[in-house]
Structures are given as structure tokens and as C-alpha cells.
Amino acid sequence: MSMVIREVAPHGEEAVDMTIDDGRIARIDPAGSAPAGEREIDASGLIVLPGLVDLHTHLREPGREDAETIESGTAAAALGGFTAVHAMANTQPVADTAGVVEQVWRRGQEAGYCDVHPVGAVTVGLAGERLAELGAMADSAARVRVFSDDGICVSDAVLMRRALEYVKAFDGVIAQHAQEPRLTEGAQMNEGELSGVLGLRGWPPVAEEAIIARDVLLAEHVGSRVHICHLSTRGSVDIIRWAKQRGIDVTAEVTPHHLILTEELATTYDPRYKVNPPLRTADDVAAVREGLADGTIDIVATDHAPHAHEDKDCEWGAGAFGMLGLQTALSVVIETMVETGRLSWREVADRMSTAPAIIGRVESQGRPLEVGEPANLVLVDPRARWHVNADALASRSRNTPFEGREMSGRVVATFLRGRPTVLEGRLA
Amino acid sequence: MIRHLLSAGDLDRDEAIAILDTAGELARATGRSVKKLPTLRGRTVVNLFYEDSTRTRISFEAAAKRLSADVITFSAKGSSVSKGESLKDTALTLEAMGADAVVVRHSASGAAHRLAMSGWTDCVVVNAGDGTHEHPTQALLDAYTLRHHLSDGAGDLQGRRVVIVGDILHSRVARSNVLLLETLGAEVTVVGPPTLLPVGVEGWPCSVSYDLDNALTGADAVMMLRVQNERMNAAYFPSAREYSRRYGLDRHRAELLAPDGIVLHPGPMNRGMEITAEVADGPRSVVVEQVTNGVHVRMAVLYRLMGALPELESEAGS
């Protein structure tokens, strides 16, 4: 079935008519001039971008289906404009075998809201002791290319070195959760003046930066590529900038929440604001925005981390780390990066679609908006405003840090290989 | 008038002085002959102690009983309370049972804040120590004791020099005292090994020193903090002996204080560690007085937080 998206602005530039047929972009005509399709969408005032790709999502299935399922998580993803997500390995059982990653991959296909690319665990059971069968996961139907013990740092330097080396055989990448474990035992929030005042155990920036510094040097030494998950401090941005200037094959991500929220939220002692790495200072927020703008930080990744209500409706110390992110990510990027003039829409497409697809080696995603390309697309109304209501989000969990907040820009429609997953802001 | 007492920082100068003055009046009113006042008759105070603390629990119990409140003590120590949901469920239970005030001691920083602000309960919440955050009634009883000795039991502590020594990093007593003493005009210096001073302490409203002798010289009071054994195991300092030598209070050091300078300790003391027995039992020590004052100060806190409710006033008027 052919569909004409009329008067839509690719990357926010000159409006065109975009015709989708057979899962691909079939034609691009001057606005108002495309032949009628079987279906027509009036997209005047809307921007079209390649479907967003998240390199860092927790879907919780298998194991914690009370918090999220592949179905609910991918629905949230589609509503957030994503056409592919990478599902982190810290499920129960851990995604450390070909069997588990194939199950996750297949369940994603069944849900159908977006592609699910499982991330494989680096070590068996995330225990940090011996390598999981990375090759088997790479060769499985899930074609795993990203490996991570996310939530736990691969802190053993030898193990990290071996992992970096080993995945070269199938063009994989290790995505490191940079957190020196001894420096962060019992850590609850960013370490600084505020943690001292609040009496919450500090998570010092150096615990992140020391691991990043070590790992970029390891990657250089063994000639591998390394990806840094959710970096959060100015020092981390500086180290990545230095490493890239040196020619090291490193990529890095920042989360939407680290682009907009600061540690002051811990003064509420409300675990909704408890996340790992923790919210940092306004200066760190400024640094990650600069880093994302100048390309030091390659991508935005949500670290969407659903948690059951009882794991957040408690005192800070007992609360779980993590926040929802899929349905608010694009709005946060619009507010912090586009409306402030730091990124063009073309650059947003790069940071949220093209670059993550390249890092994850997902060939069919993050493609140019050209004739013949797969129709993985998102339509965005950049002027729309909406208010976050946790109860209305598609996730099974409600732990958004943005409850009640006015958000900038709204996803109107999402297309996965030409098929709408979201239309008029609702699941299609 | 504040609704809860969660942090010593909640108190402005007038409010703090009003509590200290009330404590003074209550101390006089409950002298040898009359131990009990009818003020909170028919009202219920729940002591919710998730952490062992015999002295604070008993002090609050005594305070509430002397005001004729009904007191229920809930000690979760040893039970299966390890997750936060228990705090919420307990709060809902207390609310359903009609408690008017909750005195809470909890190992999680911010637990009292969470109890007060979460919407789980409408009770008045008094923080009796939350993790490594605050212990505001301890600061009030310390201020009361200091005021008694240094300012004739009236007004504030303007210009008085107070030194707080020890494990500042993990001490809720230190945090609350720094805030309250600064509100009352005192000049506070915190002293400890650099490993036991929090990152960012230079931003606190006090001076910071690693040199105890220097800080003590001419000071009006010194407050010694308990050093937990586990700090030593975590390598915050090399040995108990080295700690004592550098940061312990012995007679020689106590003599560096101003002539009438006093020695405080929130208890329980590690005699021979942060304080020698000689000083603990010596003429400058006001440790036992602190305990007595604790009851009066906690009476004052309950009186002011609970007594100001309109229903009580109308009752008193009828």
C-alpha cells in the first residue's frame, strides 16, 4: 500500500511530499506535487527524521515482567519515535547465551512495535569473572554486536582487555558501564558538597573518569573499539575528547536525563531521581551538552530503566537506580539541544539515529532520507507542547523523573519499514 | 511555625530560641514535685525506631509521657524491615491508628523527610536521626546545654567558639549542630582526619581544621563525636591508637579550652578512644547534663509541634 506524507520537512529543511511503498521510501517530490497515494497523511508543519535508534534500553524481559515487557517497552519506544532499541543484558536470566538473546530478539519481532537488538553480556552472569560466549551470541539469529555488563562495570583490567580484543573477530563493541566499584561502594548520589549536606554516600566523578581513561588506553593498545555508556561528568567529556584527538576508536553516549537534570533533585529524597550514574552538577550538564554538540559525545541513549512502583515509593537508600526515558528522550533533546541552537535537526538525526545504528552495526536503521531507503521514519511536531503523565505512558512502570513537566516537541507518527506503529501520537 | 522537625536547618533563629526557651520553662515546671503536664493528654505519639538507640528512644518516651501523651514505641530492630516499602506500610498503619506525631529513627538518610513529604501520613514528623544526615533534637539539646553554660540560659550563642571533633563524614550530630549553632551565632570549627571530613565541607557554614590543639585553644566548648569501630576497618585511619593521639581528648588538651570551657559528647562514649575517662568524668564534662536536657528539649519540640494545632487550642478554650 502506498502512502504519501504530504508537505513534510526532512530534517526540518524544505518541505517535500514523501511517498512510502513496499517498506521503502519510493519517491520524494516537491511539496504538493506527488501523485495521490492509497493513503495520505497531511504532515504540514511536521519534520521527518530517520527512526530513532536507542543503544541502551532495559526491557526487563525475561525476569521482571512486572516492571516492563518487551511488548510494553517497545510500545513506549515507538511512541517515543524509535524504530530500534538495544535491550540490555541484565535480565533474569542474564542475556549471556545464544538462547536468551535469540528469545529476546524473537519476542521483539513478535511485538512488532520496533526492532529489538539484544545486547549480550560480556561476562557469564554479569559476574565479571569469565567471558560469556560472545561468538555464539554474535553468530545467533540475534546477530549481537554490542556487548555490555551494563549496571556493573567490567572492572578487571585483564578481562576488559580480553573482551575488547575478542569481539574484533565479529566487529563487535564493548559498551562499558564506567564505574570503579571500590570507589562507589554504597554510593547514592553525586559526591560533592550536596552529598555531604544530605548525608548520602557520594559517587565521585573520578570513579567514572578513571575507568574511561583506562579503557580508552586499553582500546588504543589492542586496536579495538570501545563504547562508553551514559557518561555524566565534565571530566569524562574531556577524556573522550582527548582520546578522539589521539585517534582512539571510542564512542560515547549521554542520557536525556543527564542533559537536563541536576543533583539538586536529591534534596527531595524522592528515589524517582535516583539513577546510576547519578545526576550531576549544572556544570556537568553544560559539559555534556557541549560534548554532544561538538561530536565528542556521539549519541543520546535513553538508559530507559523501568522499576516496579514499590522499588521507587520508598526512602532514597532503598530505592532502585534508574528512570524511564523512551517517551521523553526526543523532547528533552529538543529542549536542551535544538531550541538552544546547539544542534540542527540533521544533527539530531545523527545523534539519535545514524550514529547509534552505526555503533550497533544495524545496517537497516539510521539511513539517509532518500529514495530506495527503508522507510524507518519518525514525524515530529517541533512546536507541540505536552505534559508528562506517568499513568499515560506505555511503560508498565511509572518512574519518570518528568511527571507533570511540560515537554517540547511531540512524536506524531512512527513508521517501521513503511508500516505505521504510531499515528496521531497513539499506537497505530 | 514549622510543621515537622526534619533538619536543624528548618529552624530560624527565633524558632530555635523559642524551643530552647520552652524547654527551659518545661524544665522548671516539671521540677521535683510535678513531673507531668496535661498538655498532650489524649494525643498519641509513636516512636518509630528502625535503628537501635536506647538513649534517644527513652528520652523521647519520657518527653511524651511527661506531657501526658499516649506513647507507642515500635522498634523494628531485628525484624525483617530492610526495604522501604515497610516504612510506607508502617506509616499507613500509624495513620490508620490515629497517631498524631511520629518520632522516627531510621538508617536511611532522608527517611524522616520522605515520611513527612510523601503523602503517606498527615502526622507531625520528628526526625530522631536519619542515616548519616541529621539529628536535630540532639543539636537542640546541645545548644540548650551550651546556652546554659555559656550564655546564662538565655538568648543565642553569638560569638561563642565551639569545636566539633571526629567523624564528621558519617555524623548526623555534626551536621545538625553545624546548622543550628551557626543559626544561633556561634563560630563552629569542625576537626577530624581529612578522610572523615566530607567532600565539599569547605562550603559548610563553619571552619575546618585538621589540627585539634590549634582549634581547641581558647574555645568555649568542644563536642567529641563517637568513632565507630567499622571506620577503622575501612581504613579511614591507620589505628585506634593513632586516632587517639591525633584527635582524642585527654586532660592536657582539655586544658587548652577557655577557663570555663566545657566538654560535650552525644554518647555513647568510647572511653579511651575519642575521650579519656578522666575528661569524660572530669569537671568540664557536661555529658550527663546533656541527657537530662534532652528530655526537656524533646518535650519542647513535641509541645510546639503538636500543641499548636487548632483543635487543641479550641479544646483548651472550652
Interface residues (C-beta under 8 A of the other chain):
Chain A: Q188 E191 G192 E193 L194 S195 G196 V197 L198 G199 L200 R201 G202 P204 T268 Y269 D270 P271 E310 D313 C314 E315 W316 G317 A318 G319
Chain B: S82 K83 G84 E85 L87 K88 H106 S107 A108 S109 G110 A111 H113 R114 M117 S118 D130 G131 T132 H133 E134 L169 R172 R175 P198 V199 G200 V201 G203 W204
